[in-house]
Amino acid sequence: MIRGRRRATTSSTKARSRLLSEVEASLQNQFRFARRAKVPRPARASVRGRNNHHTHQGGAQRAPLERETDLPDHPRTPAELAPVLAPCARAQDRVLATWQLWTGPPASVSAETIALWYYWRWRNNIYQSSSKYQWIFWPLTDTPTVYTCKKCYLSAFMWGFEKLPKGKLPAIRKQLEGLRLDYDLSDYAKIPVARRLKVAEKVYAELGQDDEFWCSFYRTLGYHFDREEDPAGADEARSKALSICQKMLSDRQNAGIRKELLLISGAMKHFLRDGQGALADSRLALELKYQSNELKEEENQNADKNLSALLKEYLKKVQSPDKPRLKQLAEDY
């Protein structure tokens, strides 16, 4: 059976209880490359066959999963499930994250196939979230994404928390002097995300981020203020995002990505209750073609197609009673 999400025990009388992290470590040299995957940063995805992830003294086996239930009148029948581990790694083989899944298809269905099914399912879920109307996506919308130190309150996105330049630490410490967070610090996730982001704002100010970063940062901050029912904070953050976006639109070097920038500008105007401005930007964006120098031609074509589809959807939404800014953005991944 599995209790919680991290420890697994096979049904054999000779079985051992093992943390899934221990299982992953024991299989470190057995993972094989499966496919390239689009994640927040360029990465390779590799998977390991399912049956080797439940072990006992006799070798590998499929393991039953006993699910806990609050309905004692219903018999609990163990289901035959097997785990899949799919690490995502950069080119240097540094693992960014490991995806874990308990699944019930027959053993004839390979781990690569199962991982691919869920990869596309989750990508579809991510890009169909209502946060797309603010042009931000998971993991930026998730609660645990911003780490906070319970001693010094240093806060940053999880992918950069442990990589802060040592030479910048004295200036960051000075920025955080006298800061107090009046929350339960035993679990950083209990601190409101917007509050963590306001601390992170001080940290990133010392790191010298570019306009693209800050535009995304303030859209993310506005999203979380909205979820935490702080409209004034959301308006302030989105106004900053809009100002930065308009600065980027005035830069000729961004001519190829004007379509995306106008979508962002229109989105921020919509959430700031400038309906006519939102419509004007969205209509202008639809007349443009997306062409980033950082993408291949096929990727640019796909990006342009997706942006056009969202812009058309946006134009319908903002002129209907079902306006994006009137909906409660409460997805919780």
C-alpha positions as a printed Julia matrix, in Angstrom:
333×3 Matrix{Float64}:
   0.0     0.0     0.0
   1.01    3.64   -0.18
   0.41    6.04    2.64
   0.46    9.66    1.65
   2.45   10.19   -1.52
   6.04    9.42   -0.63
   6.37    5.99    0.93
   5.52    2.7    -0.78
   5.22   -0.83    0.53
   4.55   -3.92   -1.56
   2.0    -6.52   -0.49
   4.58   -9.28   -0.21
   5.35  -10.51    3.29
   9.0    -9.95    2.41
   8.36   -6.41    1.23
  10.23   -3.38    2.43
   8.85    0.09    3.0
  10.87    2.6     0.98
  10.65    6.29    0.29
  10.11    7.01   -3.38
  13.15    9.29   -3.23
  15.2     6.24   -2.18
  13.76    4.25   -5.07
  14.66    7.03   -7.47
  18.22    7.21   -6.13
  18.65    3.45   -6.5
  17.61    3.69  -10.16
  19.74    6.74  -10.93
  21.91    4.95  -13.5
  19.02    3.1   -15.13
  16.95    5.99  -16.46
  16.99    6.34  -20.23
  16.3     9.31  -22.45
  12.7     9.35  -23.68
  11.94   12.71  -25.26
  12.49   16.43  -25.07
   9.82   18.25  -23.12
   8.82   21.89  -22.77
   9.08   22.92  -19.14
   9.73   26.39  -17.64
  13.39   25.85  -18.57
  14.89   23.72  -21.38
  15.06   20.16  -20.13
  15.22   16.55  -21.16
  12.69   14.07  -19.85
  13.64   10.48  -19.14
  11.54    7.7   -17.73
  12.09    4.36  -16.08
   9.9     1.29  -16.67
   7.15    0.93  -14.12
   7.64   -2.52  -12.64
  11.08   -1.88  -11.18
   9.78    0.77   -8.85
   8.2    -1.64   -6.37
  10.82   -4.02   -5.08
  11.0    -6.82   -2.55
  13.56   -9.48   -1.85
  12.42  -11.61   -4.74
  12.8    -8.86   -7.35
  10.44   -6.49   -9.08
   6.66   -6.8    -8.95
   3.46   -4.87   -9.46
   2.12   -3.68   -6.13
  -1.47   -3.27   -4.91
  -2.51    0.11   -3.62
  -4.91    0.19   -0.7
  -6.82    3.44   -0.66
  -7.97    4.87    2.64
 -11.7     5.59    2.79
 -14.1     7.37    5.12
 -16.9     5.0     4.09
 -16.49    1.88    6.32
 -19.58    0.22    4.79
 -17.76   -0.04    1.48
 -15.28   -2.91    1.15
 -11.74   -1.79    0.4
 -10.44   -3.81   -2.53
  -6.75   -3.28   -3.33
  -6.21   -2.02   -6.88
  -3.28   -3.21   -8.96
  -1.21   -0.11   -9.54
   2.4     0.48  -10.49
   4.51    3.64  -10.23
   6.19    5.67  -12.97
   9.1     8.01  -12.26
   9.98   10.57  -14.93
  12.88   12.91  -14.1
  13.32   16.12  -16.1
  16.96   17.08  -16.52
  18.95   19.77  -18.24
  21.68   18.95  -20.72
  24.19   18.64  -17.88
  22.06   15.85  -16.37
  21.08   18.04  -13.43
  17.59   16.93  -12.42
  15.15   19.83  -12.17
  12.19   17.81  -10.97
  10.86   14.27  -10.79
   7.31   13.48  -11.78
   5.75   10.56   -9.87
   2.59    8.72  -10.86
   0.7     5.66   -9.65
  -1.12    4.14  -12.58
  -3.32    1.17  -13.44
  -2.87    0.37  -17.17
  -1.6    -3.14  -17.96
   2.12   -3.84  -17.96
   2.08   -3.94  -21.77
   1.71   -0.12  -21.77
   5.22    1.31  -21.46
   6.29    3.93  -18.95
   7.21    6.26  -21.83
   3.67    6.04  -23.23
   2.06    6.74  -19.85
   4.39    9.67  -19.21
   3.53   11.07  -22.64
  -0.21   10.77  -21.99
   0.01   12.74  -18.78
   2.53   15.22  -20.16
   0.03   16.33  -22.81
  -2.87   16.16  -20.4
  -1.15   18.46  -17.93
   0.08   20.81  -20.64
  -3.5    21.16  -21.86
  -4.72   21.79  -18.31
  -2.02   24.41  -17.75
  -2.65   26.33  -20.96
  -6.43   26.21  -20.6
  -6.36   27.66  -17.08
  -8.13   31.0   -16.77
  -4.78   32.51  -15.77
  -4.05   32.54  -19.53
  -6.15   35.72  -19.67
  -3.35   37.4   -17.71
  -0.68   35.6   -19.75
   0.76   33.7   -16.79
   0.79   29.96  -16.29
   1.71   27.25  -13.82
   3.99   27.1   -11.87
   3.7    30.88  -11.37
   0.09   30.4   -10.3
   0.92   27.77   -7.7
   1.17   28.36   -3.97
   4.56   26.7    -3.23
   6.42   28.4    -6.12
   7.89   31.22   -4.0
  10.24   29.94   -1.3
  10.75   31.91    1.94
  13.47   31.42    4.54
  11.92   31.29    8.01
  15.04   32.87    9.58
  15.9    35.85    7.38
  12.68   35.95    5.26
  14.63   35.9     2.0
  12.08   35.02   -0.69
  12.56   34.0    -4.32
  11.15   31.7    -6.96
  12.03   28.09   -6.19
  14.2    27.67   -9.3
  16.58   30.4    -8.2
  16.33   30.33   -4.43
  19.6    28.47   -3.86
  21.5    30.14   -6.7
  21.64   33.73   -5.52
  25.03   35.31   -6.37
  27.17   35.4    -3.24
  28.38   38.87   -4.1
  24.8    40.17   -3.91
  23.99   38.68   -0.51
  25.22   41.64    1.61
  22.99   44.07   -0.33
  20.04   41.67   -0.11
  20.52   41.28    3.66
  20.48   45.07    4.0
  17.24   45.25    2.01
  15.62   42.75    4.38
  16.8    44.37    7.63
  13.94   44.97   10.04
  11.51   42.92    7.97
   8.97   40.87    9.92
   6.41   38.39    8.65
   3.63   37.85   11.17
   2.63   34.41    9.95
   3.17   30.8    10.96
   6.69   30.24    9.6
   6.74   26.49   10.27
   5.39   26.1     6.73
   6.31   28.83    4.27
   3.31   27.91    2.1
   1.03   29.3     4.84
   2.38   32.79    4.14
   0.2    34.45    1.46
   1.93   34.24   -1.91
   1.51   37.96   -2.57
   3.28   38.73    0.72
   6.15   36.44   -0.24
   6.34   38.08   -3.65
   6.56   41.54   -2.07
   9.63   40.34   -0.18
  10.99   38.74   -3.36
  10.52   42.11   -5.08
  13.21   43.53   -2.79
  15.5    40.6    -3.53
  15.15   40.77   -7.31
  15.64   44.55   -7.25
  19.2    43.83   -6.11
  19.73   41.21   -8.81
  19.14   43.53  -11.77
  16.37   41.75  -13.69
  15.23   42.8   -17.18
  11.88   44.24  -18.27
  10.53   40.86  -19.41
  11.12   39.45  -15.92
   9.47   42.38  -14.16
   6.48   42.42  -16.47
   5.88   38.74  -15.7
   6.62   39.3   -12.0
   4.0    42.02  -11.59
   1.39   40.09  -13.58
   2.02   37.18  -11.21
   1.79   39.47   -8.19
  -1.5    40.9    -9.46
  -2.87   37.39   -9.96
  -2.09   36.39   -6.37
  -3.38   39.65   -4.89
  -6.61   38.91   -6.77
  -6.82   35.43   -5.29
  -6.19   36.86   -1.84
  -8.99   39.39   -2.33
  -6.8    42.48   -2.3
  -8.07   44.51   -5.3
  -5.94   47.56   -4.5
  -2.76   45.45   -4.44
  -3.82   43.73   -7.68
  -4.42   47.07   -9.41
  -1.06   48.45   -8.33
   0.8    45.36   -9.54
  -1.01   45.26  -12.88
  -0.42   48.96  -13.43
   3.3    48.33  -13.05
   3.12   45.37  -15.44
   1.26   47.51  -17.99
   3.8    50.33  -17.71
   6.69   47.93  -18.31
   4.85   46.28  -21.21
   4.27   49.66  -22.87
   7.98   50.42  -22.47
   8.79   47.12  -24.21
   6.32   47.95  -27.01
   8.21   51.18  -27.7
  11.47   49.28  -28.18
  12.09   48.49  -31.87
  14.04   45.38  -30.9
  10.74   43.86  -29.75
   9.02   44.34  -33.12
   8.78   40.58  -33.72
   7.01   39.94  -30.41
   4.62   42.92  -30.53
   1.72   40.52  -30.92
   2.45   38.93  -27.54
   3.15   42.29  -25.9
  -0.14   43.73  -27.17
  -1.95   40.7   -25.8
  -0.35   41.38  -22.4
  -1.11   45.1   -22.63
  -4.73   44.39  -23.53
  -5.02   41.87  -20.7
  -3.72   44.29  -18.1
  -6.03   47.03  -19.39
  -8.97   44.66  -19.15
  -8.17   43.75  -15.55
  -7.71   47.46  -14.82
 -11.22   48.06  -16.22
 -10.1    49.86  -19.38
 -12.41   47.97  -21.72
 -11.86   50.09  -24.83
  -8.09   49.98  -24.43
  -8.21   46.2   -24.06
 -10.26   45.83  -27.24
  -8.0    48.15  -29.22
  -4.82   46.31  -28.22
  -6.34   42.89  -28.89
  -7.61   43.89  -32.34
  -4.26   45.4   -33.28
  -2.45   42.29  -32.07
  -4.59   40.09  -34.32
  -3.28   41.97  -37.37
   0.33   41.1   -36.52
   2.47   38.02  -36.98
   4.59   36.66  -34.14
   8.24   36.17  -35.11
  10.77   35.62  -32.33
  14.46   35.38  -33.21
  14.84   32.8   -30.46
  12.46   30.27  -32.04
  12.59   28.05  -35.1
  10.17   28.76  -37.95
   7.76   25.97  -37.02
   7.77   27.12  -33.4
   7.02   30.69  -34.49
   4.14   29.49  -36.63
   2.68   27.51  -33.73
   3.13   30.45  -31.35
   1.43   32.81  -33.8
  -1.48   30.4   -34.23
  -1.92   29.99  -30.47
  -1.74   33.72  -29.82
  -4.35   34.38  -32.52
  -6.67   31.77  -31.03
  -6.38   33.3   -27.57
  -6.86   36.84  -28.88
 -10.05   35.83  -30.69
 -11.3    34.13  -27.55
 -10.37   37.19  -25.5
 -12.27   39.54  -27.81
 -15.41   37.47  -27.34
 -14.96   37.19  -23.59
 -14.37   40.87  -22.84
 -17.53   41.81  -24.76
 -19.67   39.24  -22.98
 -21.09   39.01  -19.43
 -18.48   36.28  -18.79
 -15.55   38.69  -18.58
 -12.23   37.2   -17.34
 -11.76   39.91  -14.68
 -15.16   39.12  -13.17
 -14.37   35.48  -12.59
 -12.78   34.17   -9.41
  -9.34   32.9   -10.36
  -9.1    30.05   -7.89
  -7.25   27.22   -9.61
  -5.03   25.43   -7.15
  -2.54   23.0    -8.65
